[in-house]
């Protein structure tokens, strides 16, 4: 498994893009505050080394390059209180859907909202713990499942409820899979540092106001159970991302509903990892051909 502590991918002040091990100030755990990192050489999903070369960080990028990500799996209704606010029964099995790799974004990228997602209200936030698979996993028992985790990040499963639930015929991926609708990061904290992923505070702020504040212990299917289940008959590969669901407090569960608007700033945070800060940006319609 990787030797890094806090993996980041970043644009350096020298104009080059690197993988690195974040150097944080004493007492700081938010990777988003990284100013320097030790450069990593080699295959980030295979053999690699953390070097003594230190580079100055200009901008943190999505923690894995798109060519290093294999699949983006996501769970729905995986927090007990969120299922209740959605007026849905607790699932007996993990509710699985996929996002395209093009939906991934960086921890400080704007979230682009295309014209078809501007036609009607319904844009929502979902803070989530993201587990990153570090080695090939198939038919993994729950007791061994965390051994296959390279590390953890925080992500926002941006969703448009109208397209997710109504216009798309119930195909969740349609309302959740637009470009840039899965920002994550701000880095990947090694599983060696996070021994228990079910004991972390997870939260969201919209324009500075807390709207989600919960703990990963409220998950119906914890990380280990999720990995074990998903690996039954299906091989999980290094670089697979698993968004593990969101707690209560989403916009659609409020009365009145809290829909995201152009210019809103969403901050999703996870204890021990940090915060992604993303601004909602309406994209103008492209001219018709």
N, C-alpha and C positions, 0 to 999 in steps of 0.2 A: 504494500500500500504506500501512498505518497509520503515523502519525508517532510513536506511542507507543513506549516502550522495554519497559516491563513493565506490561501491562494488568491491572487488577484491577476487579472489581465488588464494591462494599462497602456495608454499612450504616454510615453515619457517625454520629458522636456527636450530630449535630443531628436524628437520626431519619429522615433521608432516604437513599435508595439512589442511588448514583452509579456511573458508570464513571470510572476514573481511571488516571493513570500513577503507579505506585508510587514513593515516595521512600524509598530504603534508606540505612541508615547506611553510612559508609565501610567497605569491605571485606566487606560482607554481600551475599550473592547470593540467599539464601532469601527469596522473596517473602512467605512466611508470617509474616515478622517485620515486615511493613509496619505502620507506625503512622500515616503520613500519605500522601496522594496528591494530585496535581494533577488537578482535575476536568476531564473530557473532555466537550465539548459536540458535538452532532450525531449522525449515524448511525455507530455503531461499525463497521459493515460497509461503510460508504460514506464520504462526506465528513464529516470531523469534525476538531476541533482540541483540542489540549491547552492548557488555559487556565492562567493564573497563579493561579487560585483554589485554595487548599490546604484540604483537609478532613481532619479527624481520623477515623481508621478505628476503628470499634467492632468490626466483624466482617467478615471476608472471606467473600464468597459465591461460588457457582459463577461462573467468569469470564465466561460469557455468559448472559444472560437466556434463559429457555426459548423465548421468541418469536424470538430471534435465532439459535437453532440449527435447522438444516435436517434433517440426518440424523446418526445416530451409527453409523458403520461400525467394525467390529472385525476384526482378523486373529487367526486361531488358528494355533498351531504355527509361529510365525514366528521363533523362536530355535533355532539348531541344537542346542544342549545341552538345551533344553526338549523338543524333539521326541524326542531320544534318551532322556531320562528317562521320557517317556510311552510308550516302546516303539513309536513311530510312525515310518514312513519320512519322509524330508524331502520336503515337498510340492513338486511341480513348478510349481504356480501358487499364488498367495496364497489362503489359506482364509478366505473372507469370511462374516461374519454381521453382523446388525444388533441394536442395542439400542434400545428405545423412548426417546423424549426424557424420559419420566417416570423413567427409571432414573438420570438425572444427579443428582448431589448436590454440595454444597459441600465445600471442602477440610477443614473441621473439623466437618462434620455427622456425627451418628450414622448408622450403616448399619442400617436397620430390617429385621428378619428376620421375615417373616410366619409364621403358624402352619403353613402347608403346607411351609415350608422348615425347620421345627423337628422334623418327624416322624422324620427319620433323619439321621445324620451325613453330612457331605459339603461343608460350607461352606469355601470356599477363597479365597485372596488371589492377585492377579496385578498386580504393578507394571508400568506401561506408559508409554512415551512417547506423548503425544497430539499429533497434528499438526492444526492448524486451518486450513482453506482460507480464503483471503482474497479470491480473485477467481475468476470462473467459469472452469472448466477442462474442456476436452473434447478428446480425441485429442492429449494432451500428450506430447511426446517426453521420455524420461527426462532428457536433458540440460537441459531447461528446467523440469522439474517443480517444483523447489524455489522457483522464482519465484512460484508460486501459493500458497505457504504464508504465512499471516499471522503465525503464531508457534507456539510449542510449550508444552505443559503436561505435568504428570505425572498419571496416573490409576490407579485400582484397578478392574480388571475383576472385581468380586466374582462368584464362581461357586459353584453348588451342583452337585457332580459327579453325585449321584444323579439329580437332575432333568435335568441337562444330557445325560447319557449313557445313562440307563436308563429312567427314568419318562417322559421326553418323547419316546421313540422316536428319540433321536439328534438332536432339534431343539435345537441349542445355545442358541438365544435364550431358550427356556423356562427353563433353569437359570441364565441370566445376566441376565434382563431385569426382575427385580422392582424396584419403586420404590426409588430411592436406591442402586442397586447399581452405580453408576458415578461415585463421587466423583472430582472432578478439580480441578486448580488448581496451587498456590494462586493463580496468575495465569497470564497468557500472555506469555512472553518473545518479543519480536519476532524474526523470522527474520533481521533485520539484525544481531542480537547473537549468534545461534547459526548460524555459517556451516556447520558440519558436524554434522548431527544423528546421525551414525554414530560419534561419538567421545565419548559421554557415559556416565558411571557411572549405573546404575539399581539401586535396592535396595529391600528391604522389611525392616521390623522388626515382630515380633509380641511385644507386651508387653516391648519394649526389646531383644529378641534378634534379631540379624540372621539372616534366613532366605533372602533372595535378595540376591545381590551380583554384578553382572555389568556388561557394557558393551553399548551399542547396536550395537557393531561385530559382535556375534554374530548380528544379524538375518540371516535368509535373504533376505528382500526388504527392502532399505533403503527409506527414506522416498521417495526420488525414484522408484525402481522401482515402489513401491506406488502412488503417485499416478498415474504414467504408465499402469500396468495398469488401475487402477480407472476411469480416464477414457476408456478405449477403448469407444466406443459409449454411454457414460453420462456425463452432465454432472454435474460436481462444482460445488456452489454455495458462495458465501461463507457461512460459518457451519457448514459441514459439519465434523464431528469425525471423526478417524480414530485409533482406539486401535490401536497397531501391534504388539501381541503382548507376551508376557512371557518373561523368561528362566527358566532352571532354578531349582529350589528351591521350587516350589509344594508345598502341603501334600499333594496327591495323589501326588506323586512321591517322597515320603519313606517310609521303613520304620522304625517304623510311620507311618502317615499322620498329618499334623498338621492336624486340623480346627479351625476357629475356633469358639469358644464364646461364650456370652452374657457381655458385659463385656470381652472381649479388645480390645486397642487395636492397630490396624494403622497403620503409618507407611510410606508409599511415597514415595521420594525420587528426584529426578533432578538430576544435576549442572547447575549454572547456573540452575536454576529454583526448586527448593525442595522442600518436603515437605507432603503431605496427611496429617493425623492423624485417624483415624476410629475411633470405638468401635462395636463390635458390640452391637446392642440387640434382644433378643427382644421381639416385640410380642405382647401377650395376644390371644387369640382374640376376635373380635367376637361379641356375642351373636347367636344364630340368630334370624332373622325369623319 
